[in-house]
Amino acid sequence: MELVTHKTVSGTQEENSADSENLDKIAHDIRSSVNIIVGYTQLMLDQTTGKINARQRRALQDILKSSTRLHDLTDTVIRRLDGISEKKP
C-alpha cells in the first residue's frame, strides 16, 4: 500500500513540475513578444527610426501604454498561477 501512495505522490510531483515548466515557457514567450513591442515603440517615440508627427506619437503612446499593461497583467497572472501550482499536493 505504501508503494502505491509513493508512486501517486511522485507522479503528482512530476505533473506539477511539467506544468510549472510549461507555464514558465509560455510566460517567457509572452514577455519576450511584449518586450519587443515595447522596445520598438520606444525607439519610434524617440524618433530613432525617423521623424514622427503628432498623430503618430499619440498612436505610439497608446501602443506603449497597452503593451506595458499587457506585460504587467501577464506577470500578475503568472504569479497567481505559480501560487496555485505551489499549493497543489
C-alpha positions as CSV (number, residue, x, y, z in Angstrom):
1,M,0.0,0.0,0.0
2,E,2.8,2.4,0.8
3,L,4.4,1.8,-2.6
4,V,1.2,2.8,-4.4
5,T,1.0,6.0,-2.3
6,H,4.6,6.9,-3.1
7,K,4.0,6.4,-6.8
8,T,1.0,8.6,-6.7
9,V,2.8,11.4,-4.9
10,S,5.8,11.0,-7.1
11,G,3.5,11.2,-10.2
12,T,1.8,14.3,-8.9
13,Q,5.1,16.0,-8.3
14,E,6.3,15.1,-11.8
15,E,3.0,16.5,-13.3
16,N,3.4,19.7,-11.2
17,S,7.0,20.1,-12.4
18,A,5.9,19.7,-16.0
19,D,3.0,22.2,-15.5
20,S,5.5,24.6,-14.0
21,E,7.9,24.2,-16.9
22,N,5.1,24.7,-19.4
23,L,4.0,27.8,-17.6
24,D,7.5,29.2,-17.5
25,K,7.9,28.7,-21.2
26,I,4.5,30.4,-22.0
27,A,5.4,33.3,-19.7
28,H,8.8,33.7,-21.4
29,D,7.2,33.7,-24.8
30,I,4.6,36.3,-23.9
31,R,7.1,38.5,-22.1
32,S,9.6,38.3,-25.0
33,S,7.0,39.3,-27.5
34,V,5.7,42.2,-25.4
35,N,9.2,43.4,-24.6
36,I,9.9,43.6,-28.4
37,I,6.8,45.7,-28.9
38,V,7.6,48.0,-26.0
39,G,11.2,48.4,-27.2
40,Y,10.4,49.2,-30.8
41,T,7.7,51.6,-29.7
42,Q,10.1,53.4,-27.5
43,L,12.6,53.6,-30.4
44,M,9.9,55.1,-32.6
45,L,8.8,57.6,-29.9
46,D,12.4,58.7,-29.5
47,Q,12.4,59.2,-33.3
48,T,15.4,56.9,-33.7
49,T,13.8,55.4,-36.7
50,G,12.8,58.8,-38.2
51,K,10.6,61.8,-37.6
52,I,7.0,61.2,-36.4
53,N,4.1,63.6,-36.4
54,A,1.7,64.3,-33.5
55,R,-0.9,61.7,-34.7
56,Q,1.8,59.0,-34.9
57,R,3.1,60.0,-31.5
58,R,-0.4,59.6,-29.9
59,A,-0.8,56.2,-31.6
60,L,2.6,55.0,-30.4
61,Q,1.9,56.2,-26.9
62,D,-1.3,54.2,-26.9
63,I,0.7,51.1,-28.1
64,L,3.2,51.7,-25.4
65,K,0.6,52.1,-22.7
66,S,-1.3,48.9,-23.8
67,S,1.9,46.9,-24.2
68,T,3.1,47.9,-20.7
69,R,-0.3,47.0,-19.3
70,L,-0.2,43.6,-21.0
71,H,3.2,42.9,-19.6
72,D,2.1,43.8,-16.1
73,L,-1.1,41.7,-16.5
74,T,1.0,38.7,-17.7
75,D,3.2,39.0,-14.7
76,T,0.2,39.1,-12.4
77,V,-1.4,36.0,-14.0
78,I,1.9,34.0,-13.9
79,R,2.5,34.9,-10.2
80,R,-1.1,33.8,-9.3
81,L,-0.8,30.5,-11.3
82,D,2.6,29.8,-9.7
83,G,1.0,30.3,-6.3
84,I,-1.8,27.9,-7.2
85,S,0.6,25.3,-8.5
86,E,2.7,25.5,-5.4
87,K,-0.3,24.8,-3.2
88,K,-1.2,21.6,-5.0
89,P,-0.4,18.5,-3.0
